[in-house]
Amino acid sequence: MKITNFSVKNYQFTLILALLVAVVGVLTLFTMPRSEDPATHPPQYLITVIYPGTSPKDMEEQVVKPIENKIYGLDNIEKILTTVEDGVAAFEVKFKYGVDIDNKYQEISTEMNALKSSELPKDIYQIKTEKISSSDVKILQVALVSENASDKKLRDEADKLKTRIEKITNLKEVKYHGIPEQEIRVDLNLEKLAQFRIPLNVVMGSLQSEAVDIPGGSIDMDTKVFNVKTSGKFKNADDVANTLVYNANGKIIYMKDIAEVGYKSEVVNHITRINGHRCVLVTAGLKDNVNISDIQKEYLPIIDAFSKDLPANIKLVKNFDQADMVATRLGHLGFDFGLAIVLVVITLIPLGGRASLIVMISIPLSLALGLIALNALGYSLNQLSIVGLVVALGLLVDDSIVVVENIERWLREGHSKMDAVLKGTQQIGIAVVGTTATLVIAFLPLTFLPDMAGEFLKSLPMAVITSVLASMIVALTLVPFLGSRFLKTHDHAEGNIFLQYLQKFLTRAYSGIMPKALKFPKTTIAISVFLSLVAFGLFLVAGFKLFPTSEKPMFLVNIKMPLQANISESDRVTKVVETELKKHKEIVYYTSNVGHGNPQIYYNVHPQDRKSDYAQIFVQLEDETKPSDKTNLIKELRNAFKTMPHAKIEVKDFEQGPPLEGNIVVRLFGEDQSVLRKLSSQVENILRDQEGTVYINNELNTYKTDVKVKINKEKARTLGVLTSEIDKVIRLAVAGLTVGNYIDDRGDARNVTITLPRDKFSNLDALKNLYVNNIQGTPIALNQIATVSFETAPTAINHFNKSRFSKVSAMTKNGYLANDMLVDIIPKLDKLEMPKGYYYKLSGEKESEGDALGGNFLSVIILSTFLFIAVLLLQFKTFKGIIIVMSIIPLGILGGVLFLIVSGNPMSLVSIIGFIGLSGIQVKNSLLLVDFTNQLRQDGKSIDEAIAIAGETRFLPVVLTSVTAICGLIPLALNSNPQISPLAIVLIGGLISSTILARIVTPVMYKLIPPSFEKL
């Protein structure tokens, strides 16, 4: 081959390039971005609207429908999932993959701003639009712990730490949680308002007017320009108290005359504790394409210095640091990598010392070149890309082994060193290119997996592809050059003692089988077909779960209180759960969040927004805790909390893959809430009766009660009272109205809120003794024009693509698979009698599987198959050769699925990657046998003679490459991470079965359908 001749004859150039690759590869290894998981940027957005005190039904009419109508009109929308609860509406907006993520974010933001100023209620508390990204995960969570420091002191210390950490340029969204903000509260005295006949609008208008900060502009004076400063914003509570409210008949009325003005904490909606102690949480996220280990070196000194300066009654606890987890995980994979190299070195002994040295030199250079390419394509060093490199380690030596072994064989036959290097490489060169191409094409479809799952896993196949392409280049350039310098002619034609014994073992192993197999080819193929059918049948035994459970030593405890429980009651029950967690010594930290979810610490678990009847505890175990130990603890806790009388306690492990509401989710579509309630109840019973389900949730199985203020509109109009004024007074009395802000002593903007006198939380007394001014300013008692009563209302309202639905979800117990259970559940769902216009759809794992394996993935598989065949056609020029080579694939599947079942792993997306990659590896090995058999026939050998010689000669490098691949994969197979080990297990099982059976099936297939070609 020309590239080989060039490399050998211009050895100085080859050497310099090899050194360049080595140096750049080392630099790349230390400088490329490191992270725990690959960065993902799905075209998904989360719009959250917070409107406290608003029922789901009112939220649906006033907020949800206008937003859905606007967003649904945007181009390339795939789906909108809307969840409406008390005071909160959350919209998950997903576009089709391939759109410009930033442009879509701008479109959504523009539409939301337009809606906010036109169609949506003016007193909405918050509208938040967020991109869903892997960088949303908080890499750092620090707790400031104190039982007796004041709210203000804790808040100020948290704010100081936040200010220091956010100066690190590569961190983002540094926030503190669990302490209410300070505000200036204006507690109105409605009786005085009535006495002075001051309309509420006048009071609010006065405050809003004073709170506005309008720059005065600038003026020119002679040769200079001066800025004009105006009144500015409120500076303190005195400014608010001295606001002029009314001036009538010469009497000036200030805000302090009609209200009590002072600093107070906002309503408590998030309580945090760590290990049962009161705390404030400070969290920080990481920007994309940044080395987390480098950033840790920046924030750790800040945290250490800050902890030393804290008051004696406040302690700092760093309970979550993802950089430590990344270092631990990558360290384990690094150890696996080193162990794999050692095992590979051992397998190279039969090649001899000099040949082994050449292969060993080719390994780091191939990896370095692959790593450079991977970095250039924008991938980080994470758990999946490292797994790809470890998988590649077992494959990339194949090319070098095949080339070196062939050169060695030529030397053993007595050829000169230069002839052995050039002609030996030329003889095998086309096969090396062909086998590498088939391997690349086998992994290529995995780079086109659709949806978030594809983006998440893409770095694994890309690491394999770049590495094996690099290994091909090294095998055809550097290996021949090194061979020309280091290899020597052999005294023993059979090679060293290890090679001799290996060759004898292989010859003896097949001496009794091969003649019989070739004598009865049809029987042999029939047995092969039977084994292939068994292999495909075993898939049903293995079961299927697309994404495995996380192996990380942490999990969540979700506390779901009875409907409408207040935050104080939720806090009481959370303390009961904490008491149970405290008993388990293996738990290092348990961080409680009452009224809110824990800040996001896992890529697919987004925190629950404020919800008074909800709490979540983030539980952390020792770093080296085994996944089995974590599973046992979860099982133990589930049993302990099963009979908890006060609330539903769910102990949930983290799951890999896209976010799931539950393993099994049934969505029931229809417009009438009462019909949906009836159907949901029937579905709930079906799921409860199914063995293996746990934590069945049906949002419609209970009603909630709302306080209804019913306005007598005719009477209100007669008295000159506007309905909007009544709504405003009620809002002011219950939740308060924000009328502006002020700048506190730390330079942060805080709210100025106008409300009625109350304690921490509003109660029913807030609706007593209310007055509403009519258009003449005369105060009218609220009880004259409205009555207060109770009414039932829906607990939650869900929309999918604007269609209303209810959902019933269930988790699966350990040892049960959702897909297996659905076999029994779906027939029962199909038997449900549903009115016209009502239907069900499955979500959960089933929907996730459709997203991950649907879309264009099938077309990519078909395209790759044709490319696969096309490469083999270029190699063999006949379809018979393709059939012979590919006949071994089902036999590799047999070993892969058997090993999967024995190891207790179900079929998963990672296993599918293993089987797809396995097809390329098997074809690679089989291709070497067929290619050499063709060469022998072209040299004039008979079919039987060519089959015999090729089997003896080529099966040795096939075995060597398979054994090195298996040894390279053993550390991964023993890894406790279920996202990694099934891939290695499939490849090892498949390589064992295909290597053993290829020596029999491939020659027999060749004899049955020998390819025809012109002799040279």
Summary of the structure (lengths in Angstrom):
residues: 1016
radius of gyration: 35.4
end to end distance: 18.2
largest distance: 122.2
contacts: 3535
relative contact order: 0.12
helix: 54%
strand: 20%
